[in-house]
Amino acid sequence: MRNPLVVRPGDRVRFDGQVQTVAGLSGMLVRLADEAGGTSTMHLPTLMMSPGFEVLGSGSRRVMPAGLLDHVPAGQVEEALWWHRHMVELRTGLPPDAPRGALPRPEYDPAMRTLAEREASKATELAVELGRPVSAHTVRWRRRRHQEQGIAGMVDGRHAPRRAVHGKLRPEVVDELQQLMSQATDGSTRMVSYYFERVSKTVKDKYGTEAVQKRSAFYRLFQRLERGRHTTGSARTRRSLANQPEGVFDRATVCRPGELMEIDSTPFDALVRLDRGVVGRVELTGLVDVATRTVTAAVLRPTTKSVDAALLLARSVTPAPMRPGWTDALRLERSVLPYRRLLALDERLRHAAAVPLIIPEAIVVDGGKAFLSKNFHMACDAFDTEVIHAPPRTPTHKPHIERTLGSVSTMFAQFVSGHTGRSAEHRGHRVEDEPLWSLPQLQELLEEWITARFTDRSLCCS
């Protein structure tokens, strides 16, 4: 590998056995200046095809603006200059502070050594100087960065100078736009032209006409700032992203069943025939144990109330066969329910008895009224259960129950007659005319599906 034959003003080249500097280019003419101050002019193709011609260094390939490293710590600047000196010697044969007339060291002479050989020699030299191993791969990576970026490429990436996101735009425009975009979190979705008109008017009133930016520059700025925020996209996604925390949540580590449980409610994605033949939607409330991932209880109600949340605790601490009248009701229901059961009666009794009995020590709840009620807290006090309140609109504080209820909607509700989908755009035509389940029937079917699903993974709901 050798440096590409690209000549730019400021490059140091080897021509006619001498090191010269490209003083200027004009069309196909190139002006060279030698170390004695003499100049010469020739055609660029003649120069590049002459015997022994070589580009030794790109002096102005990346010209750094003045003050670019002003915000880089002093130690990082010194380290970058140290790497710069070694990379210049590696690429050209001479360090940047070499005296006039100096000759390259044999191991770095481009006329005698290939680039790979010079990189290996530099790795050995740096290992001795630093007192630790330095691989040829590291030297090659540094050399490529220096060739592309110059001294700036030698700065640690954590401290490297970065271009401002707004580029050369006035800071007043950026501040006004960011303020409008932050206010759009809870508002309706608008187009980019709305923000351009609003920002232009505000900036013009405050700072004068000269502060107003061109539309094309403003649109480029908006595209950079809007990335990942959905300012002109889905309002629901925009609000969800705004509720994300700045840092990473701590991962809860539990060691025993009941140490931490999560409870939540969600609309059930199926229509149900309620009392007097009324068709409506119901809510699913579930309780899951974090340690075992067991769904200890789940109830369907037209609207979740405090008594339903308390009932969930009672179901969790009471095995199904021990509930008053549960076995007899199950045997009676078997003779009238018009559907093929997931489990045989004796098999369901056996599986229901195998569901673990878990008494919650702590329950994570959200801001639902049923979970903030006095009845629910009294029920928790009866079992000496601690109630942990998640911050508002942060489902990531109770991810296990969120995923569990989502699984019920996708893995169970879609097999039920009257399935509506998760939103209106996923709903079929005249779903309410399908043969619908009653609420007690759907509750029993859900409990049987949970028993079958979480006690025997080989069973399915088809």
C-alpha positions as CSV (number, residue, x, y, z in Angstrom):
1,M,0.0,0.0,0.0
2,R,1.2,3.5,-0.9
3,N,-0.3,6.9,-0.6
4,P,-2.6,7.7,-3.5
5,L,-1.2,10.0,-6.2
6,V,-3.4,13.0,-5.4
7,V,-1.7,16.4,-5.4
8,R,-3.0,19.4,-3.5
9,P,-1.6,22.8,-2.6
10,G,0.7,22.3,0.4
11,D,1.6,18.7,-0.3
12,R,5.2,17.6,0.1
13,V,6.4,15.6,-2.9
14,R,9.6,13.9,-4.0
15,F,10.6,15.0,-7.5
16,D,13.9,14.7,-9.2
17,G,15.5,13.4,-6.0
18,Q,14.5,16.4,-3.9
19,V,11.7,17.0,-1.5
20,Q,9.6,19.9,-2.7
21,T,6.3,21.6,-1.8
22,V,3.3,22.2,-4.0
23,A,2.9,25.9,-3.9
24,G,-0.1,26.2,-6.2
25,L,-2.3,24.6,-8.9
26,S,-3.8,26.3,-11.9
27,G,-5.6,23.9,-14.3
28,M,-3.0,21.4,-15.5
29,L,0.0,23.5,-14.2
30,V,1.6,22.9,-10.9
31,R,4.1,25.2,-9.2
32,L,6.8,23.6,-6.9
33,A,9.0,25.3,-4.3
34,D,12.2,23.6,-3.1
35,E,13.8,23.9,0.3
36,A,16.2,26.7,-1.0
37,G,13.2,28.8,-2.0
38,G,13.5,28.2,-5.7
39,T,10.3,27.7,-7.7
40,S,9.5,25.8,-10.9
41,T,6.4,25.2,-13.0
42,M,5.4,22.1,-15.1
43,H,2.4,20.2,-16.3
44,L,0.8,18.0,-13.6
45,P,0.8,14.8,-15.8
46,T,4.5,15.2,-16.4
47,L,5.2,15.6,-12.7
48,M,3.1,12.6,-11.7
49,M,4.6,10.3,-14.3
50,S,8.3,11.2,-13.7
51,P,10.6,8.5,-12.2
52,G,10.7,8.5,-8.4
53,F,7.7,10.8,-7.9
54,E,5.9,10.3,-4.6
55,V,3.5,12.2,-2.4
56,L,5.2,12.4,1.0
57,G,2.6,14.2,3.0
58,S,-0.7,16.0,2.6
59,G,0.0,19.3,4.3
60,S,-3.4,20.8,3.7
61,R,-5.7,17.9,3.2
62,R,-7.6,18.8,6.4
63,V,-7.0,22.4,7.4
64,M,-8.2,22.8,11.0
65,P,-10.0,26.0,11.8
66,A,-8.2,28.2,14.3
67,G,-9.2,27.4,17.9
68,L,-10.7,24.0,17.0
69,L,-8.9,22.3,19.9
70,D,-9.5,25.2,22.4
71,H,-12.1,23.1,24.3
72,V,-10.0,19.9,24.4
73,P,-8.3,19.3,27.7
74,A,-4.6,20.2,27.7
75,G,-3.5,16.6,28.3
76,Q,-5.5,15.4,25.3
77,V,-4.0,18.1,23.1
78,E,-0.4,17.0,24.1
79,E,-1.3,13.4,23.4
80,A,-2.8,14.3,20.0
81,L,0.4,16.3,19.0
82,W,2.5,13.3,20.2
83,W,0.6,10.9,17.9
84,H,0.7,13.5,15.1
85,R,4.5,13.6,15.2
86,H,4.7,9.9,14.9
87,M,2.1,9.6,12.2
88,V,3.8,12.3,10.1
89,E,7.1,10.4,10.4
90,L,5.4,7.1,9.5
91,R,3.8,8.6,6.4
92,T,6.5,10.9,5.1
93,G,9.7,9.5,6.6
94,L,10.4,12.7,8.6
95,P,8.8,14.2,11.7
96,P,7.2,17.7,11.3
97,D,10.0,19.3,13.4
98,A,12.9,17.7,11.4
99,P,15.6,20.2,10.5
100,R,16.2,21.2,6.9
101,G,18.2,18.7,5.0
102,A,17.5,15.8,7.4
103,L,17.3,12.3,6.0
104,P,14.7,9.8,7.0
105,R,15.6,6.9,9.3
106,P,16.1,3.7,7.4
107,E,13.1,2.0,8.9
108,Y,10.8,4.9,7.9
109,D,12.3,5.8,4.5
110,P,9.4,5.6,2.0
111,A,11.9,4.8,-0.8
112,M,13.2,1.8,1.0
113,R,10.3,0.5,3.1
114,T,6.7,-0.3,2.3
115,L,3.9,1.2,4.3
116,A,3.3,-2.1,6.1
117,E,6.9,-2.4,7.1
118,R,6.9,1.2,8.4
119,E,3.8,0.5,10.4
120,A,5.4,-2.6,12.0
121,S,8.6,-0.6,12.9
122,K,6.5,2.2,14.4
123,A,4.5,-0.3,16.5
124,T,7.8,-1.7,17.9
125,E,9.1,1.8,18.6
126,L,5.9,2.9,20.4
127,A,5.9,-0.2,22.5
128,V,9.3,0.6,23.8
129,E,8.5,4.2,24.4
130,L,5.2,3.6,26.2
131,G,6.3,0.5,28.1
132,R,3.3,-1.6,26.9
133,P,2.5,-3.6,23.8
134,V,1.3,-1.7,20.7
135,S,0.0,-3.7,17.8
136,A,0.5,-2.9,14.1
137,H,-3.3,-2.8,13.8
138,T,-3.5,0.1,16.3
139,V,-0.8,2.0,14.3
140,R,-2.6,1.3,11.1
141,W,-5.9,2.6,12.5
142,R,-4.2,5.7,13.8
143,R,-2.5,6.3,10.5
144,R,-5.7,6.1,8.6
145,R,-7.4,8.5,11.0
146,H,-4.5,10.9,10.6
147,Q,-4.6,10.6,6.9
148,E,-8.3,11.5,6.8
149,Q,-8.6,14.1,9.7
150,G,-5.1,15.3,10.6
151,I,-4.4,16.2,14.2
152,A,-8.2,16.2,15.0
153,G,-8.2,12.5,14.3
154,M,-5.6,11.9,17.0
155,V,-7.8,13.4,19.8
156,D,-9.7,10.9,22.0
157,G,-13.2,10.6,20.6
158,R,-14.8,11.5,24.0
159,H,-13.0,14.9,23.9
160,A,-12.9,15.5,20.1
161,P,-14.3,18.7,18.9
162,R,-17.8,18.4,17.5
163,R,-19.7,20.6,15.1
164,A,-22.8,22.1,16.6
165,V,-26.1,20.6,15.5
166,H,-27.3,23.9,14.3
167,G,-24.2,24.6,12.1
168,K,-24.0,28.2,11.2
169,L,-27.6,29.1,12.0
170,R,-28.3,31.7,14.6
171,P,-28.7,30.4,18.1
172,E,-32.0,32.4,18.5
173,V,-33.6,30.3,15.8
174,V,-32.5,27.0,17.4
175,D,-33.7,28.1,20.8
176,E,-37.1,29.1,19.5
177,L,-37.5,25.9,17.5
178,Q,-36.5,23.6,20.4
179,Q,-39.0,25.4,22.6
180,L,-41.8,24.9,20.1
181,M,-40.9,21.2,19.6
182,S,-40.9,20.6,23.3
183,Q,-44.4,22.2,23.6
184,A,-45.6,19.9,20.8
185,T,-45.4,16.8,23.0
186,D,-49.0,16.9,24.1
187,G,-50.4,18.8,21.1
188,S,-51.7,17.7,17.8
189,T,-49.3,16.9,14.9
190,R,-48.4,19.8,12.6
191,M,-46.3,20.2,9.5
192,V,-42.9,21.7,9.2
193,S,-44.2,24.8,7.6
194,Y,-46.1,25.6,10.8
195,Y,-42.9,25.7,12.8
196,F,-41.2,27.7,10.1
197,E,-43.8,30.4,10.2
198,R,-44.0,30.5,14.0
199,V,-40.3,30.7,14.5
200,S,-39.8,33.3,11.7
201,K,-42.4,35.6,13.2
202,T,-41.1,35.3,16.8
203,V,-37.4,35.8,15.7
204,K,-38.4,38.7,13.5
205,D,-40.3,40.4,16.3
206,K,-37.4,39.9,18.8
207,Y,-34.3,40.2,16.8
208,G,-35.2,41.9,13.5
209,T,-35.5,40.8,9.9
210,E,-31.9,39.8,9.5
211,A,-32.3,37.0,12.1
212,V,-34.9,35.2,9.9
213,Q,-33.3,32.1,8.2
214,K,-33.9,30.8,4.8
215,R,-36.6,28.1,4.5
216,S,-34.1,25.5,3.1
217,A,-31.7,26.0,6.0
218,F,-34.5,25.9,8.5
219,Y,-35.9,22.7,7.1
220,R,-32.4,21.1,7.3
221,L,-32.2,22.2,11.0
222,F,-35.7,20.8,11.7
223,Q,-34.8,17.5,10.2
224,R,-31.7,17.2,12.5
225,L,-33.5,18.2,15.6
226,E,-36.7,16.2,14.9
227,R,-34.9,12.9,14.4
228,G,-36.4,10.3,16.7
229,R,-38.9,12.7,18.3
230,H,-41.9,12.2,15.8
231,T,-42.7,15.9,16.0
232,T,-44.5,15.7,12.6
233,G,-45.4,12.0,13.1
234,S,-47.6,10.0,15.4
235,A,-48.8,12.0,18.4
236,R,-49.2,8.8,20.5
237,T,-45.6,7.8,19.7
238,R,-44.4,11.3,20.5
239,R,-46.0,11.3,23.9
240,S,-44.7,7.8,24.6
241,L,-41.1,8.8,23.8
242,A,-41.4,12.0,25.9
243,N,-42.3,9.8,28.9
244,Q,-39.1,7.8,28.7
245,P,-36.6,8.4,31.5
246,E,-33.2,10.0,30.9
247,G,-31.3,7.2,32.5
248,V,-31.6,3.4,32.6
249,F,-33.9,1.8,35.1
250,D,-32.3,-0.4,37.8
251,R,-33.1,-4.1,37.2
252,A,-35.0,-5.6,40.1
253,T,-33.5,-8.9,41.3
254,V,-35.9,-11.2,43.2
255,C,-35.0,-14.5,44.8
256,R,-38.3,-16.1,46.0
257,P,-41.9,-16.2,44.9
258,G,-44.0,-13.3,46.2
259,E,-41.1,-11.1,46.9
260,L,-42.2,-8.7,44.1
261,M,-45.5,-8.8,42.1
262,E,-47.1,-6.5,39.6
263,I,-50.7,-5.7,39.0
264,D,-52.4,-3.8,36.1
265,S,-55.5,-3.4,34.0
266,T,-56.0,-3.1,30.3
267,P,-59.0,-3.2,27.9
268,F,-59.7,-6.7,26.7
269,D,-59.6,-7.0,22.9
270,A,-62.9,-8.8,22.5
271,L,-66.6,-8.0,22.7
272,V,-68.7,-9.6,25.5
273,R,-72.4,-10.1,25.9
274,L,-73.3,-8.5,29.2
275,D,-76.5,-8.4,31.1
276,R,-79.8,-8.1,29.2
277,G,-78.0,-8.9,25.9
278,V,-76.0,-5.7,25.9
279,V,-72.7,-5.9,23.9
280,G,-69.7,-4.2,25.3
281,R,-66.0,-4.2,26.1
282,V,-64.5,-5.4,29.4
283,E,-61.2,-4.8,31.2
284,L,-58.7,-7.5,32.1
285,T,-56.9,-7.1,35.5
286,G,-54.1,-9.5,36.2
287,L,-51.5,-10.2,38.9
288,V,-48.1,-11.7,38.0
289,D,-45.2,-12.9,40.1
290,V,-41.8,-11.5,39.0
291,A,-39.7,-14.4,40.3
292,T,-41.7,-17.3,38.7
293,R,-43.5,-15.3,36.0
294,T,-46.7,-17.0,37.2
295,V,-50.1,-15.4,36.5
296,T,-51.6,-15.9,40.0
297,A,-55.0,-14.4,39.1
298,A,-56.9,-12.7,36.3
299,V,-60.4,-11.3,36.2
300,L,-62.6,-9.7,33.6
301,R,-64.9,-6.9,34.6
302,P,-66.9,-4.2,32.7
303,T,-65.0,-1.6,34.7
304,T,-62.2,-2.4,37.1
305,K,-63.2,-1.2,40.6
306,S,-61.5,-1.4,44.0
307,V,-63.3,-4.6,45.0
308,D,-62.0,-6.3,41.8
309,A,-58.4,-5.4,42.8
310,A,-59.0,-6.8,46.3
311,L,-60.6,-9.9,44.7
312,L,-57.5,-10.4,42.7
313,L,-55.5,-10.7,46.0
314,A,-58.0,-13.2,47.3
315,R,-57.8,-15.4,44.2
316,S,-53.9,-15.2,44.4
317,V,-53.7,-16.6,47.9
318,T,-56.6,-19.2,47.5
319,P,-56.0,-22.3,45.4
320,A,-58.8,-22.8,42.9
321,P,-60.0,-26.2,44.3
322,M,-60.3,-24.6,47.8
323,R,-62.6,-21.8,46.6
324,P,-66.2,-22.3,47.9
325,G,-68.2,-24.3,45.4
326,W,-65.6,-24.1,42.7
327,T,-65.5,-27.8,42.0
328,D,-69.2,-28.3,41.9
329,A,-69.7,-25.2,39.7
330,L,-67.1,-26.6,37.3
331,R,-68.8,-29.9,37.0
332,L,-72.2,-28.3,36.4
333,E,-70.7,-25.9,33.9
334,R,-69.3,-28.7,31.9
335,S,-72.7,-30.0,30.9
336,V,-74.0,-26.7,29.5
337,L,-71.0,-24.8,27.9
338,P,-71.3,-25.2,24.1
339,Y,-67.6,-25.5,23.3
340,R,-64.8,-28.0,23.3
341,R,-62.8,-27.7,26.4
342,L,-59.1,-27.2,26.4
343,L,-58.6,-29.7,29.2
344,A,-60.6,-32.6,30.4
345,L,-62.4,-32.1,33.7
346,D,-60.2,-34.3,35.8
347,E,-57.1,-32.9,34.1
348,R,-58.1,-29.3,34.8
349,L,-58.7,-30.2,38.5
350,R,-55.2,-31.7,38.6
351,H,-53.6,-28.7,36.9
352,A,-55.5,-26.2,39.0
353,A,-54.2,-27.9,42.2
354,A,-50.7,-27.6,40.8
355,V,-50.9,-23.8,40.4
356,P,-48.5,-22.4,43.1
357,L,-49.9,-20.6,46.1
358,I,-48.1,-17.2,46.2
359,I,-48.7,-14.6,49.0
360,P,-47.4,-11.2,47.8
361,E,-44.9,-9.4,49.9
362,A,-44.8,-6.3,47.6
363,I,-47.0,-5.2,44.7
364,V,-46.1,-2.6,42.1
365,V,-49.2,-0.6,41.0
366,D,-49.8,2.3,38.7
367,G,-52.1,5.3,39.1
368,G,-55.3,3.5,38.4
369,K,-58.2,4.5,40.8
370,A,-58.8,0.9,41.8
371,F,-55.2,0.5,43.0
372,L,-55.2,3.8,44.9
373,S,-58.5,3.0,46.7
374,K,-58.9,2.4,50.4
375,N,-60.4,-1.1,49.8
376,F,-57.3,-2.3,47.9
377,H,-54.9,-0.9,50.5
378,M,-56.9,-2.5,53.3
379,A,-56.7,-5.8,51.5
380,C,-52.9,-5.4,51.2
381,D,-52.7,-4.6,54.8
382,A,-54.5,-7.7,55.7
383,F,-51.8,-9.8,54.1
384,D,-49.0,-7.5,55.3
385,T,-48.3,-6.6,51.6
386,E,-46.3,-3.5,50.7
387,V,-47.7,-1.3,47.9
388,I,-45.1,0.3,45.6
389,H,-46.4,3.1,43.4
390,A,-44.8,3.4,39.9
391,P,-44.3,7.0,38.6
392,P,-47.0,8.3,36.3
393,R,-47.0,7.1,32.7
394,T,-44.0,4.8,33.1
395,P,-45.0,1.3,32.1
396,T,-41.3,0.3,32.2
397,H,-41.6,0.2,36.0
398,K,-43.8,-2.9,35.7
399,P,-42.7,-4.5,32.5
400,H,-43.7,-8.1,33.4
401,I,-47.4,-7.5,33.8
402,E,-47.4,-5.2,30.7
403,R,-46.0,-8.0,28.6
404,T,-48.2,-10.6,30.2
405,L,-51.4,-8.7,29.5
406,G,-50.2,-8.0,26.0
407,S,-49.7,-11.8,25.5
408,V,-53.2,-12.5,26.7
409,S,-54.5,-10.0,24.0
410,T,-52.5,-11.6,21.2
411,M,-52.4,-15.3,22.2
412,F,-55.9,-15.7,23.7
413,A,-58.3,-12.9,22.7
414,Q,-57.6,-13.4,19.0
415,F,-59.1,-16.9,19.2
416,V,-62.2,-15.7,20.9
417,S,-65.4,-14.9,19.0
418,G,-65.9,-11.1,18.8
419,H,-62.2,-10.3,18.6
420,T,-61.8,-6.5,17.9
421,G,-58.1,-6.0,17.6
422,R,-56.1,-3.5,19.6
423,S,-57.6,-0.4,17.9
424,A,-60.4,0.7,15.5
425,E,-58.2,0.3,12.5
426,H,-57.7,-3.4,13.3
427,R,-61.4,-4.1,13.9
428,G,-63.4,-6.2,11.4
429,H,-66.8,-5.4,10.0
430,R,-69.9,-5.9,12.2
431,V,-68.0,-7.8,14.9
432,E,-70.9,-7.4,17.3
433,D,-73.0,-9.7,15.1
434,E,-70.8,-12.7,15.8
435,P,-71.9,-15.2,18.5
436,L,-70.4,-13.7,21.6
437,W,-69.5,-15.2,25.0
438,S,-71.1,-14.1,28.2
439,L,-68.9,-12.6,30.9
440,P,-69.0,-15.7,33.2
441,Q,-68.3,-18.0,30.3
442,L,-65.3,-15.9,29.1
443,Q,-64.0,-15.7,32.6
444,E,-64.0,-19.5,33.0
445,L,-62.4,-19.9,29.5
446,L,-59.7,-17.4,30.4
447,E,-58.9,-19.2,33.7
448,E,-58.8,-22.6,32.0
449,W,-56.5,-21.2,29.3
450,I,-54.1,-19.7,31.9
451,T,-54.1,-23.0,33.7
452,A,-53.3,-24.9,30.6
453,R,-50.8,-22.4,29.3
454,F,-48.7,-22.0,32.4
455,T,-48.8,-25.5,33.7
456,D,-48.3,-27.5,30.5
457,R,-46.4,-25.7,27.8
458,S,-47.3,-28.4,25.3
459,L,-50.9,-27.4,25.3
460,C,-52.3,-24.7,23.0
461,C,-55.5,-22.9,22.7
462,S,-56.6,-24.4,19.3
